[in-house]
Amino acid sequence: MKPKAKFISFEGIDGAGKSTHIAYVAERLQTALKTYGINVICSREPGGTPLGETLRELLLQQKMHLETEALLMFAVRREHIAQLIDPALARGDWVISDRFTDASFAYQGGGRHLSLDKLNILEQWVHPDLQPDLTFLFDVPLDVARARLDATRQLDKFEQEKADFFADTRNEYLRRAAEFPDRFCIIDSTQSIATIRQELDKLIDALIQKAIVP
């Protein structure tokens, strides 16, 4: 019996710590799935394709109109789906993406206050039949997230936003998680890395078992 292809997304405000665990989950999955001949593909948004990576630099650094930002995010996503996600899933591979459409709702909708109706229209246009099978939402208080950011690299335009921006972004993430409880798993990112990985192990094992089909 071979597990069905699955699409996993990682979400959270900047500084939530999700990036720390993506490589771990990918390696854990690859080890579990290699006996089935299944590859695990890691990607990110904005980005994921040559065009997406070019536009990523503009989106993270260049100031622009809110609607321009949202449209570009979904343009990058359309390319990402067409060139990477859909082909990988069609081959039977598993895909992990560092952010997907939930990030647009959180950042452009929550943080920047773009109409959620407009984001819903874009979502239905760009990927009406595709959603992650599992979304890990790494949640953390704003002060903890800010302390982590301040201790790292030079910040992009989103990471430089004020506390109220991140409060609204976090709230929208939590609203999405409440709206789609079957897809979201909220991870308390204030826990130790070891504790979080124990939690991730259980969730990954459950997903693999659920994916196995004759």
Buried (B, 14 or more C-beta within 10 A) or exposed (E): EBBEBBBBBBBBBBBBBBBBBBEBBBEBBBEBBEEBEBBBBBBBBBBBBEBBEEBBEBBBEEEEEEEEBBBBBBBBBBBBBEBBBBEBBEEBBBBBBBBBBBBBBBBBBBBBEBEBEBBEEBBEEBBEEBBBBBBBBBBBEBEBBBEBBEEEEEBBEBBEBEEEBBBBBBEBBBBBBEEEEEBBBBBEBBBEEEEBBEBBEEBBEEBBEEBEEE
